[in-house]
């Protein structure tokens, strides 16, 4: 594997030596992509606004879809139902967007130049390798964070407006909602940028780096989704208590005298023991327990997840600059 040695800047123009010059060149070269991204941003914001306007038009004072004033039958409006269905996947959509930023923006932005050799032109104009890479990290990071941040704020606003006690799939803890209504959306976006850059530098082939970036981001996102309940201590209720609405119940079962957890899923219901209590007591269960997160734990969970993502982002960026330094010798 050949090293990426920067040409000697004997005839370099000092005006292009700054990071700002590299940023301006990138913005000029990719202005069509920027316009397309801006159009998608407007579409996303417009969709939420249009759905909320539709809900407002159909909404009666008592949330009834029947003629206002006719209280003998409750039925959710069509607009409310459709809007809830769309917004229940808003967080997943922002995760997908973060993955696209890493796989289809940052990765190709770097890997294409390394694969074609066009990076030498920039390095020959007194743009150091570090400045070259910094520009290709800063531009997608700044633009994508601004866009995803705006979408996250608008999505949270729409989610707040339409959720109610009967909303299905709009709990703050739902996998399709949680990543999009807090700072975690920005954390995933920055992580996508960093991983895309690192994979591009390591592989230096556009299509392969895009595929590897997608796999890495998919694994990390799936890991957080499955292990999110481990990021913060849960609250516990003993006995037959109910944690209340707007809570995330993580585990239920019975405790033995020694404190060991027994789970209801391990005691299937049967005709002779339709609720599984006999099975649980036979295994040593003495009292019911319910582990849960109240709504007040939303922000701690968001901040911990975002903090881990930012730490991983910093590690990936550091590794990217180390790889670049090793490659250009």
VEXNU-772143 format. One record per residue: residue in three letters; x, y, z of N, C-alpha, C, O in turn. Coordinates in pm, whole numbers, padded with zeros to 5 digits, always signed. Example, Ala and Ser with C-alpha at 12.3 -4.5 7.8 and 13.67 -1.06 7.14 Angstrom:
2
ala+01319-00569+00780+01230-00450+00780+01320-00330+00780+01424-00332+00846 ser+01285-00225+00708+01367-00106+00714+01290+00003+00787+01341+00114+00804 
END
This chain:
329
unk+00085-00119+00000+00000+00000+00000+00088+00124+00000+00175+00140+00086 unk+00066+00209-00094+00149+00329-00105+00107+00433-00004-00009+00438+00037 unk+00202+00516+00036+00172+00623+00129+00124+00745+00053+00153+00762-00065 unk+00051+00829+00122-00003+00950+00063+00089+01065+00097+00066+01136+00195 unk+00193+01084+00019+00292+01186+00048+00253+01318-00015+00233+01322-00137 unk+00241+01426+00061+00200+01553+00004+00310+01614-00080+00426+01613-00039 unk+00278+01669-00200+00378+01735-00282+00436+01855-00210+00374+01914-00121 unk+00558+01889-00250+00622+02006-00190+00552+02134-00234+00530+02153-00354 unk+00517+02221-00141+00442+02342-00175+00532+02455-00224+00529+02565-00169 unk+00614+02428-00329+00705+02533-00376+00631+02647-00442+00670+02763-00428 unk+00525+02615-00514+00451+02719-00587+00315+02744-00526+00223+02788-00594 unk+00302+02716-00398+00171+02727-00334+00131+02872-00315+00215+02961-00299 unk+00001+02891-00318-00055+03023-00290-00094+03027-00143-00169+02941-00096 unk-00045+03122-00073-00069+03128+00071-00214+03157+00103-00258+03129+00215 unk-00289+03212+00011-00428+03246+00038-00514+03123+00060-00620+03131+00122 unk-00470+03005+00008-00547+02884+00022-00498+02799+00139-00546+02687+00159 unk-00403+02851+00215-00343+02771+00320-00433+02756+00442-00413+02664+00521 unk-00528+02841+00458-00609+02839+00578-00721+02738+00567-00758+02695+00457 unk-00775+02699+00682-00890+02610+00686-01010+02673+00619-01090+02605+00555 unk-01023+02805+00634-01134+02874+00572-01134+02861+00421-01240+02849+00360 unk-01016+02863+00360-01008+02846+00215-01055+02709+00173-01125+02695+00073 unk-01016+02606+00248-01060+02471+00216-01211+02457+00231-01276+02389+00152 unk-01266+02521+00332-01411+02515+00354-01485+02580+00237-01584+02527+00188 unk-01436+02696+00193-01502+02765+00080-01497+02681-00046-01594+02678-00122 unk-01386+02613-00070-01374+02528-00188-01476+02414-00181-01541+02382-00281 unk-01489+02353-00064-01583+02243-00049-01727+02289-00071-01805+02222-00139 unk-01762+02404-00015-01897+02456-00031-01927+02486-00177-02038+02464-00225 unk-01827+02537-00247-01848+02569-00388-01861+02443-00472-01945+02437-00562 unk-01780+02342-00445-01782+02219-00523-01910+02139-00501-01958+02073-00593 unk-01964+02145-00381-02079+02062-00347-02205+02144-00324-02291+02106-00243 unk-02217+02255-00394-02333+02341-00373-02463+02273-00415-02567+02300-00355 unk-02461+02187-00516-02583+02118-00556-02631+02022-00448-02751+02013-00420 unk-02537+01953-00387-02574+01863-00277-02631+01943-00160-02723+01898-00092 unk-02575+02060-00136-02625+02145-00028-02767+02190-00055-02850+02193+00036 unk-02795+02226-00179-02932+02265-00214-03028+02148-00195-03140+02166-00146 unk-02985+02028-00234-03069+01910-00216-03095+01883-00067-03207+01850-00028 unk-02989+01896+00014-03006+01875+00158-03099+01980+00217-03181+01949+00304 unk-03087+02104+00171-03177+02208+00217-03321+02180+00181-03412+02207+00259 unk-03342+02125+00062-03478+02091+00020-03536+01980+00109-03654+01985+00146 unk-03454+01881+00144-03500+01776+00233-03533+01830+00371-03630+01787+00434 unk-03453+01925+00418-03480+01987+00547-03613+02059+00546-03693+02045+00639 unk-03637+02136+00442-03765+02208+00430-03881+02110+00422-03987+02133+00480 unk-03860+02000+00349-03965+01899+00338-03998+01838+00473-04115+01819+00507 unk-03894+01806+00551-03918+01746+00682-03992+01840+00775-04089+01800+00840 unk-03948+01965+00782-04015+02063+00868-04157+02089+00819-04250+02097+00899 unk-04173+02101+00688-04305+02126+00631-04402+02013+00657-04521+02037+00678 unk-04351+01889+00656-04437+01774+00683-04495+01779+00823-04614+01755+00843 unk-04410+01810+00922-04458+01818+01060-04560+01930+01075-04664+01911+01138 unk-04532+02046+01017-04624+02159+01027-04757+02126+00960-04864+02158+01013 unk-04752+02062+00842-04875+02027+00771-04959+01927+00851-05081+01939+00857 unk-04893+01829+00913-04967+01731+00993-05033+01797+01113-05148+01766+01145 unk-04963+01886+01180-05021+01955+01296-05138+02043+01254-05237+02053+01326 unk-05126+02107+01138-05237+02190+01088-05359+02102+01059-05472+02141+01087 unk-05336+01985+01003-05445+01892+00974-05514+01847+01102-05637+01841+01109 unk-05434+01816+01204-05490+01777+01333-05574+01889+01392-05683+01864+01444 unk-05525+02012+01384-05597+02127+01440-05731+02149+01370-05829+02186+01435 unk-05736+02127+01240-05860+02147+01165-05967+02047+01207-06084+02083+01218 unk-05928+01922+01230-06023+01817+01264-06053+01808+01414-06142+01734+01455 unk-05979+01880+01494-05991+01863+01639-06112+01936+01694-06133+02054+01665 unk-06191+01865+01773-06299+01926+01850-06247+01959+01989-06142+01908+02029 unk-06315+02042+02062-06268+02076+02197-06246+01955+02286-06158+01956+02373 unk-06327+01848+02266-06313+01729+02351-06235+01618+02282-06240+01503+02325 unk-06164+01650+02173-06084+01554+02098-06169+01450+02028-06118+01345+01988 unk-06300+01476+02012-06391+01379+01954-06400+01397+01804-06406+01509+01755 unk-06401+01285+01730-06412+01292+01585-06555+01303+01540-06582+01336+01425 unk-06650+01275+01631-06789+01295+01598-06819+01443+01596-06735+01524+01634 unk-06937+01480+01554-06972+01622+01548-06950+01686+01684-06991+01631+01787 unk-06887+01801+01685-06855+01868+01813-06985+01890+01891-07082+01943+01838 unk-06985+01850+02015-07104+01863+02099-07177+01731+02114-07258+01717+02206 unk-07151+01634+02027-07211+01502+02038-07117+01413+02118-07021+01360+02062 unk-07143+01396+02246-07049+01329+02336-07084+01184+02363-07029+01125+02456 unk-07175+01125+02283-07213+00988+02312-07116+00885+02258-07128+00766+02287 unk-07017+00929+02179-06922+00834+02122-06788+00903+02105-06778+01012+02048 unk-06685+00837+02154-06549+00891+02134-06481+00814+02023-06486+00691+02019 unk-06418+00889+01933-06340+00826+01826-06230+00922+01785-06256+01040+01757 unk-06108+00873+01781-05997+00960+01746-06010+01005+01601-06058+00930+01516 unk-05966+01126+01573-05978+01178+01437-05879+01108+01344-05778+01054+01388 unk-05911+01112+01215-05821+01053+01116-05686+01124+01116-05581+01061+01107 unk-05692+01258+01126-05567+01335+01126-05480+01298+01245-05358+01283+01230 unk-05541+01282+01363-05465+01246+01482-05403+01107+01466-05287+01086+01502 unk-05479+01014+01413-05430+00878+01396-05313+00873+01298-05211+00811+01326 unk-05327+00939+01183-05221+00939+01083-05097+01009+01137-04985+00960+01118 unk-05116+01121+01204-05003+01197+01256-04927+01117+01362-04804+01117+01364 unk-05000+01049+01449-04935+00965+01550-04853+00855+01483-04742+00824+01527 unk-04908+00794+01377-04836+00687+01308-04707+00738+01244-04604+00672+01249 unk-04715+00857+01184-04596+00914+01121-04491+00952+01225-04373+00920+01210 unk-04535+01019+01330-04440+01067+01429-04383+00955+01516-04279+00974+01578 unk-04449+00841+01521-04397+00731+01603-04265+00678+01549-04193+00606+01619 unk-04232+00712+01423-04104+00670+01366-04009+00783+01341-03910+00766+01270 unk-04037+00901+01398-03952+01017+01375-03811+01001+01427-03715+01044+01362 unk-03796+00939+01544-03663+00918+01598-03581+00822+01512-03462+00842+01492 unk-03647+00718+01462-03578+00624+01372-03536+00693+01243-03430+00663+01189 unk-03620+00785+01194-03585+00859+01072-03460+00944+01093-03377+00955+01003 unk-03447+01005+01210-03329+01085+01238-03204+00997+01253-03095+01039+01216 unk-03221+00877+01306-03108+00783+01310-03065+00746+01169-02945+00738+01140 unk-03161+00722+01083-03130+00690+00944-03058+00806+00878-02964+00786+00800 unk-03101+00927+00907-03036+01045+00851-02891+01055+00897-02803+01087+00818 unk-02867+01027+01026-02729+01029+01077-02644+00925+01008-02526+00949+00979 unk-02703+00809+00981-02630+00703+00909-02599+00746+00766-02490+00720+00716 unk-02694+00812+00702-02672+00859+00565-02563+00964+00558-02485+00967+00464 unk-02557+01051+00659-02453+01154+00662-02315+01090+00664-02225+01132+00592 unk-02299+00985+00747-02169+00920+00756-02136+00839+00632-02023+00843+00583 unk-02236+00765+00582-02210+00672+00472-02207+00739+00336-02130+00699+00249 unk-02292+00841+00315-02307+00898+00182-02256+01042+00169-02261+01100+00061 unk-02207+01099+00278-02154+01236+00271-02007+01238+00310-01920+01259+00226 unk-01981+01215+00439-01843+01226+00488-01751+01122+00424-01642+01155+00378 unk-01796+00996+00421-01712+00891+00364-01674+00917+00220-01555+00922+00189 unk-01772+00934+00130-01738+00962-00010-01660+01091-00029-01576+01100-00118 unk-01686+01192+00055-01615+01319+00043-01465+01300+00056-01387+01366-00012 unk-01424+01209+00144-01282+01182+00165-01232+01068+00078-01128+01079+00013 unk-01308+00957+00076-01262+00839+00004-01251+00865-00146-01161+00812-00211 unk-01342+00945-00201-01336+00972-00344-01206+01042-00382-01145+01010-00484 unk-01165+01138-00299-01040+01211-00328-00918+01121-00311-00822+01130-00388 unk-00921+01035-00210-00808+00944-00190-00800+00842-00302-00691+00805-00346 unk-00915+00796-00348-00918+00695-00454-00875+00752-00589-00807+00686-00667 unk-00916+00877-00615-00884+00938-00745-00749+01010-00745-00693+01037-00851 unk-00697+01041-00627-00571+01114-00617-00585+01264-00624-00485+01335-00627 unk-00708+01315-00625-00729+01460-00634-00687+01533-00507-00676+01656-00508 unk-00664+01459-00398-00619+01524-00275-00485+01594-00295-00453+01690-00224 unk-00405+01545-00392-00272+01604-00414-00283+01748-00460-00195+01829-00430 unk-00389+01780-00532-00406+01919-00578-00423+02013-00461-00366+02122-00459 unk-00503+01971-00362-00523+02055-00244-00395+02067-00164-00361+02176-00117 unk-00322+01956-00149-00199+01960-00071-00090+02041-00140+00001+02092-00075 unk-00099+02051-00272+00000+02130-00346-00026+02280-00335+00057+02360-00379 unk-00139+02319-00277-00174+02460-00265-00157+02508-00120-00234+02591-00072 unk-00058+02455-00054-00025+02493+00084-00135+02458+00183-00139+02515+00292 unk-00224+02367+00147-00322+02313+00242-00261+02188+00302-00243+02088+00233 unk-00230+02192+00429-00167+02077+00492-00266+01961+00499-00387+01984+00495 unk-00217+01837+00511-00308+01723+00524-00405+01740+00641-00522+01703+00631 unk-00357+01795+00752-00445+01814+00867-00556+01913+00835-00671+01892+00873 unk-00524+02023+00765-00626+02120+00727-00723+02060+00626-00843+02085+00632 unk-00670+01981+00536-00754+01913+00437-00858+01825+00505-00976+01830+00471 unk-00814+01745+00601-00907+01656+00672-01001+01735+00763-01119+01704+00772 unk-00947+01838+00830-01031+01918+00920-01147+01982+00845-01258+01987+00897 unk-01120+02031+00724-01227+02092+00646-01333+01990+00609-01452+02020+00610 unk-01290+01868+00575-01383+01764+00534-01457+01701+00651-01552+01626+00632 unk-01413+01733+00771-01489+01697+00890-01580+01811+00934-01695+01789+00973 unk-01526+01934+00928-01600+02048+00981-01724+02081+00898-01830+02111+00954 unk-01711+02077+00766-01824+02117+00680-01944+02025+00699-02052+02074+00732 unk-01931+01893+00680-02049+01808+00701-02096+01807+00846-02216+01795+00871 unk-02003+01819+00941-02044+01819+01082-02129+01941+01113-02235+01929+01174 unk-02083+02060+01072-02156+02182+01103-02293+02184+01034-02394+02217+01097 unk-02295+02150+00906-02420+02156+00832-02519+02049+00878-02638+02077+00893 unk-02471+01929+00901-02561+01822+00942-02612+01842+01084-02727+01812+01113 unk-02527+01894+01172-02573+01921+01309-02679+02030+01308-02779+02020+01380 unk-02659+02133+01228-02760+02239+01218-02892+02183+01165-02998+02213+01218 unk-02883+02101+01059-03004+02046+01002-03073+01947+01093-03194+01955+01114 unk-02998+01851+01148-03056+01751+01236-03106+01815+01365-03210+01775+01419 unk-03032+01915+01415-03077+01985+01535-03212+02052+01513-03300+02045+01599 unk-03227+02118+01399-03355+02183+01368-03467+02079+01354-03576+02097+01407 unk-03439+01971+01282-03540+01866+01267-03579+01806+01401-03696+01775+01425 unk-03481+01788+01490-03510+01733+01621-03601+01825+01702-03694+01779+01768 unk-03573+01955+01697-03657+02052+01769-03799+02052+01714-03896+02051+01790 unk-03811+02052+01582-03944+02052+01519-04016+01922+01550-04136+01922+01577 unk-03944+01811+01544-04006+01682+01573-04055+01675+01718-04165+01627+01744 unk-03974+01724+01811-04018+01724+01951-04141+01811+01970-04232+01776+02046 unk-04145+01924+01900-04263+02011+01907-04387+01938+01856-04492+01940+01921 unk-04376+01873+01740-04489+01799+01686-04530+01684+01775-04649+01661+01797 unk-04430+01611+01829-04458+01501+01920-04531+01549+02045-04625+01483+02090 unk-04491+01661+02100-04555+01716+02219-04699+01757+02190-04787+01740+02275 unk-04723+01809+02071-04857+01859+02037-04959+01747+02018-05076+01764+02050 unk-04916+01633+01966-05015+01530+01930-05026+01417+02031-05127+01346+02030 unk-04928+01398+02117-04937+01286+02210-05043+01314+02315-05062+01428+02357 unk-05111+01211+02355-05211+01219+02461-05215+01084+02532-05137+00994+02502 unk-05306+01072+02626-05310+00951+02707-05339+00826+02624-05302+00715+02662 unk-05406+00845+02509-05443+00731+02428-05349+00709+02309-05372+00617+02230 unk-05245+00790+02295-05156+00779+02180-05081+00647+02185-05029+00607+02290 unk-05074+00580+02073-05006+00451+02064-04870+00471+01998-04861+00530+01891 unk-04765+00422+02064-04632+00428+02005-04563+00562+02017-04462+00584+01951 unk-04615+00653+02100-04554+00785+02115-04497+00808+02254-04470+00922+02291 unk-04480+00703+02332-04415+00719+02462-04272+00768+02445-04206+00735+02347 unk-04226+00847+02539-04092+00904+02528-03984+00797+02522-03874+00822+02473 unk-04014+00678+02571-03917+00570+02578-03920+00479+02456-03837+00389+02445 unk-04013+00500+02364-04023+00412+02247-03897+00423+02161-03840+00531+02147 unk-03855+00311+02104-03733+00308+02023-03743+00402+01903-03643+00460+01861 unk-03862+00418+01848-03880+00505+01733-03895+00651+01767-03901+00735+01677 unk-03900+00685+01895-03921+00823+01940-03800+00878+02014-03753+00988+01985 unk-03748+00801+02110-03646+00849+02202-03526+00917+02135-03488+01025+02179 unk-03466+00860+02031-03346+00925+01974-03372+01060+01910-03279+01137+01889 unk-03499+01090+01877-03526+01213+01802-03575+01330+01883-03591+01439+01828 unk-03600+01313+02012-03658+01422+02090-03560+01477+02194-03602+01535+02294 unk-03432+01458+02170-03331+01509+02260-03198+01524+02190-03191+01506+02068 unk-03093+01558+02263-02962+01581+02203-02897+01457+02145-02796+01468+02074 unk-02950+01338+02172-02890+01216+02117-02888+01218+01965-02798+01161+01903 unk-02987+01284+01903-02991+01291+01756-02865+01360+01703-02807+01315+01604 unk-02823+01467+01768-02701+01537+01727-02578+01451+01755-02484+01449+01676 unk-02580+01379+01868-02468+01290+01899-02449+01183+01794-02337+01154+01753 unk-02558+01123+01750-02549+01021+01644-02498+01081+01513-02424+01017+01440 unk-02538+01204+01484-02494+01268+01361-02343+01293+01362-02275+01264+01264 unk-02292+01347+01471-02148+01370+01480-02071+01238+01477-01964+01230+01417 unk-02125+01137+01541-02060+01007+01538-02057+00952+01395-01958+00891+01354 unk-02165+00973+01321-02168+00929+01182-02062+00997+01098-01997+00933+01015 unk-02043+01128+01119-01940+01203+01046-01802+01146+01076-01722+01123+00986 unk-01775+01124+01204-01642+01076+01245-01615+00935+01193-01505+00907+01145 unk-01712+00847+01204-01693+00710+01157-01676+00707+01005-01593+00632+00954 unk-01755+00788+00934-01740+00794+00789-01601+00837+00747-01543+00781+00654 unk-01547+00937+00816-01412+00985+00784-01307+00880+00816-01216+00858+00736 unk-01318+00815+00930-01219+00715+00969-01220+00596+00873-01115+00549+00831 unk-01339+00549+00837-01347+00436+00744-01291+00475+00607-01225+00394+00542 unk-01316+00598+00563-01265+00642+00434-01113+00646+00433-01050+00607+00335 unk-01052+00691+00542-00906+00698+00550-00843+00559+00559-00736+00535+00504 unk-00910+00469+00629-00856+00335+00644-00868+00253+00516-00777+00178+00482 unk-00979+00267+00447-01009+00182+00331-00969+00248+00200-00917+00181+00110 unk-00993+00379+00188-00956+00457+00069-01023+00405-00060-00970+00424-00169 unk-01137+00342-00045-01221+00301-00157-01362+00344-00124-01416+00308-00019 unk-01422+00422-00213-01547+00488-00178-01659+00390-00143-01716+00400-00035 unk-01690+00296-00232-01803+00206-00210-01781+00117-00089-01873+00095-00009 unk-01660+00066-00075-01633-00022+00039-01638+00055+00171-01689+00004+00271 unk-01585+00177+00172-01590+00257+00295-01734+00293+00332-01769+00299+00450 unk-01818+00318+00232-01959+00346+00259-02027+00225+00322-02105+00239+00417 unk-01997+00106+00270-02058-00015+00325-02012-00041+00468-02094-00073+00554 unk-01883-00026+00493-01831-00050+00628-01888+00053+00726-01923+00019+00839 unk-01896+00179+00684-01953+00283+00770-02096+00250+00807-02135+00265+00923 unk-02174+00206+00710-02314+00170+00737-02324+00057+00838-02409+00061+00927 unk-02237-00044+00824-02239-00157+00917-02202-00112+01058-02268-00150+01155 unk-02096-00032+01070-02052+00014+01202-02160+00097+01270-02191+00075+01387 unk-02217+00191+01197-02322+00275+01255-02445+00191+01291-02507+00214+01395 unk-02479+00096+01207-02593+00011+01237-02573-00070+01363-02665-00086+01442 unk-02453-00121+01381-02422-00200+01502-02430-00112+01627-02488-00153+01727 unk-02373+00007+01620-02375+00097+01736-02517+00140+01770-02557+00139+01886 unk-02595+00177+01669-02733+00220+01692-02817+00107+01750-02897+00129+01840 unk-02799-00014+01697-02873-00128+01750-02832-00159+01893-02915-00193+01977 unk-02703-00146+01921-02655-00170+02057-02715-00074+02157-02756-00116+02266 unk-02722+00054+02123-02784+00150+02214-02932+00121+02232-02985+00133+02343 unk-03000+00084+02124-03143+00056+02134-03170-00062+02228-03265-00058+02305 unk-03087-00164+02221-03109-00283+02303-03059-00268+02446-03108-00335+02536 unk-02961-00179+02467-02900-00166+02600-02927-00031+02665-02863+00003+02764 unk-03018+00044+02612-03046+00177+02668-03090+00168+02813-03059+00257+02892 unk-03159+00064+02848-03209+00049+02985-03097+00032+03087-03121+00037+03207 unk-02973+00011+03040-02860-00008+03130-02784+00122+03154-02686+00123+03229 unk-02827+00232+03093-02751+00356+03102-02777+00434+03230-02701+00525+03263 unk-02884+00401+03303-02918+00479+03422-02988+00387+03521-03062+00298+03480 unk-02967+00406+03651-03034+00319+03750-03186+00331+03743-03240+00440+03725 unk-03252+00218+03757-03398+00215+03751-03457+00239+03890-03389+00222+03992 unk-03584+00277+03892-03661+00279+04016-03732+00145+04030-03754+00075+03931 unk-03768+00108+04154-03831-00023+04177-03950-00008+04269-03947+00065+04368 unk-04056-00080+04234-04175-00091+04318-04187-00236+04363-04179-00327+04281 unk-04207-00258+04492-04229-00391+04545-04377-00413+04570-04450-00320+04604 unk-04420-00535+04553-04562-00565+04569-04636-00547+04438-04577-00559+04330 unk-04763-00519+04448-04849-00509+04329-04870-00365+04284-04969-00336+04217 unk-04781-00276+04321-04798-00136+04284-04781-00112+04135-04718-00191+04065 unk-04838-00003+04088-04830+00036+03947-04749+00165+03937-04780+00261+04007 unk-04646+00170+03853-04561+00289+03847-04629+00412+03791-04576+00523+03803 unk-04743+00397+03730-04815+00513+03679-04797+00531+03530-04717+00461+03468 unk-04872+00624+03471-04862+00648+03326-04732+00718+03289-04664+00775+03375 unk-04699+00714+03163-04581+00782+03109-04452+00731+03172-04356+00807+03190 unk-04450+00604+03206-04330+00542+03262-04286+00428+03171-04365+00371+03097 unk-04159+00396+03179-04101+00289+03098-04072+00171+03190-03976+00173+03267 unk-04156+00069+03181-04136-00052+03260-04035-00141+03190-04055-00181+03075 unk-03926-00172+03258-03819-00250+03196-03823-00397+03233-03794-00482+03149 unk-03857-00428+03359-03860-00567+03403-03968-00585+03509-03991-00497+03592 unk-04033-00700+03506-04130-00736+03610-04109-00882+03648-04064-00962+03566 unk-04141-00914+03770-04127-01052+03816-04141-01061+03966-04217-00985+04027 unk-04069-01153+04025-04070-01171+04170-03926-01182+04219-03836-01223+04146 unk-03908-01146+04346-03778-01157+04411-03780-01274+04508-03880-01298+04576 unk-03669-01345+04514-03654-01451+04613-03612-01390+04747-03590-01269+04755 unk-03602-01471+04848-03561-01422+04980-03420-01365+04976-03387-01277+05055 unk-03336-01415+04885-03199-01366+04875-03187-01245+04781-03078-01189+04767 unk-03297-01204+04718-03294-01089+04628-03276-01124+04483-03266-01034+04399 unk-03270-01252+04450-03256-01293+04310-03384-01262+04232-03494-01278+04284 unk-03367-01218+04108-03482-01185+04024-03534-01310+03953-03458-01390+03900 unk-03666-01325+03955-03736-01426+03876-03832-01352+03783-03903-01262+03826 unk-03833-01390+03656-03911-01316+03558-04034-01394+03515-04032-01517+03504 unk-04143-01321+03492-04269-01384+03453-04255-01460+03322-04323-01560+03300 unk-04167-01413+03234-04154-01479+03104-04100-01621+03117-04114-01702+03025 unk-04038-01651+03232-03983-01786+03252-04086-01882+03311-04057-02000+03330 unk-04205-01831+03339-04312-01916+03393-04435-01903+03305-04523-01822+03335 unk-04444-01979+03196-04559-01968+03107-04689-02006+03176-04692-02093+03263 unk-04796-01939+03136-04927-01966+03196-04978-02102+03150-04961-02142+03035 unk-05041-02171+03243-05103-02301+03212-05241-02303+03275-05276-02216+03355 unk-05319-02404+03238-05456-02412+03290-05458-02416+03442-05540-02350+03505 unk-05367-02492+03500-05366-02504+03646-05299-02385+03714-05313-02367+03835 unk-05229-02307+03639-05156-02191+03694-05161-02079+03591-05059-02043+03531 unk-05282-02026+03570-05305-01936+03457-05226-01806+03466-05200-01744+03363 unk-05187-01763+03585-05111-01638+03597-04963-01661+03629-04888-01564+03642 unk-04920-01785+03641-04779-01815+03664-04733-01795+03806-04614-01813+03834 unk-04823-01757+03898-04780-01729+04036-04730-01856+04104-04629-01853+04174 unk-04799-01967+04083-04757-02092+04145-04618-02132+04101-04537-02179+04182 unk-04588-02114+03971-04456-02145+03919-04349-02057+03983-04242-02105+04020 unk-04379-01929+03997-04281-01836+04055-04256-01868+04201-04141-01865+04246 unk-04361-01899+04277-04343-01930+04418-04270-02063+04436-04194-02081+04531 unk-04294-02156+04343-04223-02284+04351-04074-02266+04328-03993-02346+04376 unk-04036-02162+04256-03895-02134+04232-03835-02045+04340-03717-02011+04334 unk-03916-02007+04440-03864-01931+04552-03907-01786+04555-03858-01710+04638 unk-03998-01745+04467-04043-01606+04466-04125-01572+04589-04211-01649+04630 unk-04098-01455+04648-04169-01415+04771-04243-01283+04755-04341-01259+04825 unk-04200-01197+04664-04268-01068+04647-04251-01020+04503-04148-01042+04440 unk-04355-00952+04453-04348-00897+04318-04256-00776+04314-04239-00706+04414 unk-04198-00751+04197-04122-00629+04177-04146-00576+04036-04179-00651+03944 unk-04131-00447+04021-04140-00380+03891-04029-00278+03882-04023-00185+03962 unk-03939-00295+03784-03833-00197+03759-03879-00106+03646-03931-00153+03544 unk-03860+00024+03663-03912+00117+03565-03833+00248+03566-03760+00278+03661 unk-03850+00324+03458-03798+00460+03449-03916+00556+03448-04001+00547+03360 unk-03923+00648+03544-04025+00753+03537-03989+00854+03429-03876+00854+03378 unk-04082+00939+03394-04058+01038+03290-03941+01130+03326-03876+01184+03237 unk-03916+01149+03455-03807+01237+03498-03670+01182+03461-03571+01255+03467 unk-03662+01055+03424-03534+00995+03385-03504+01013+03237-03400+00966+03189 unk-03592+01079+03166-03568+01098+03023-03438+01173+02998-03355+01129+02919 unk-03419+01287+03065-03300+01369+03039-03171+01301+03085-03072+01308+03011 unk-03165+01236+03201-03042+01162+03233-03007+01057+03129-02891+01043+03093 unk-03107+00984+03081-03080+00883+02978-03030+00948+02850-02938+00897+02786 unk-03090+01061+02811-03047+01132+02691-02903+01181+02706-02821+01163+02615 unk-02871+01241+02818-02738+01299+02836-02630+01190+02844-02520+01209+02791 unk-02660+01079+02908-02562+00971+02916-02536+00914+02777-02421+00894+02738 unk-02643+00888+02702-02627+00833+02567-02551+00931+02477-02462+00891+02402 unk-02587+01059+02486-02519+01161+02405-02372+01172+02444-02285+01186+02358 unk-02345+01166+02575-02207+01175+02621-02121+01061+02570-02007+01082+02529 unk-02176+00940+02572-02101+00826+02519-02076+00843+02370-01966+00814+02322 unk-02176+00890+02297-02160+00912+02153-02054+01018+02124-01974+01002+02032 unk-02052+01125+02201-01952+01229+02180-01813+01178+02213-01716+01214+02145 unk-01801+01094+02316-01670+01035+02348-01623+00944+02235-01506+00948+02197 unk-01713+00864+02180-01678+00779+02067-01642+00862+01944-01554+00826+01867 unk-01712+00975+01927-01682+01065+01816-01541+01122+01829-01465+01122+01733 unk-01508+01169+01949-01374+01224+01971-01267+01118+01946-01162+01147+01889 unk-01293+00996+01989-01198+00887+01968-01180+00858+01819-01068+00836+01773 unk-01291+00858+01743-01283+00831+01600-01209+00943+01526-01131+00916+01435 unk-01233+01068+01566-01164+01182+01503-01014+01175+01532-00932+01196+01443 unk-00979+01145+01657-00838+01131+01692-00772+01021+01609-00662+01038+01557 unk-00842+00908+01596-00788+00797+01517-00774+00836+01370-00679+00795+01304 unk-00868+00916+01319-00861+00958+01179-00737+01043+01153-00669+01024+01052 unk-00708+01135+01241-00588+01218+01222-00461+01135+01239-00361+01160+01171 unk-00462+01038+01328-00346+00951+01342-00324+00869+01216-00210+00853+01171 unk-00432+00817+01159-00421+00740+01035-00368+00828+00922-00281+00786+00845 unk-00420+00951+00912-00375+01044+00808-00226+01073+00825-00153+01074+00726 unk-00182+01095+00947-00042+01123+00972+00046+01005+00931+00155+01023+00876 unk-00002+00885+00958+00076+00765+00921+00080+00749+00769+00183+00709+00714 unk-00028+00780+00702-00034+00759+00557+00052+00858+00479+00113+00820+00379 unk+00057+00984+00523+00137+01080+00444+00280+01090+00496+00358+01173+00450 unk+00313+01004+00591+00449+00981+00633+00523+01095+00692+00639+01080+00729 
END
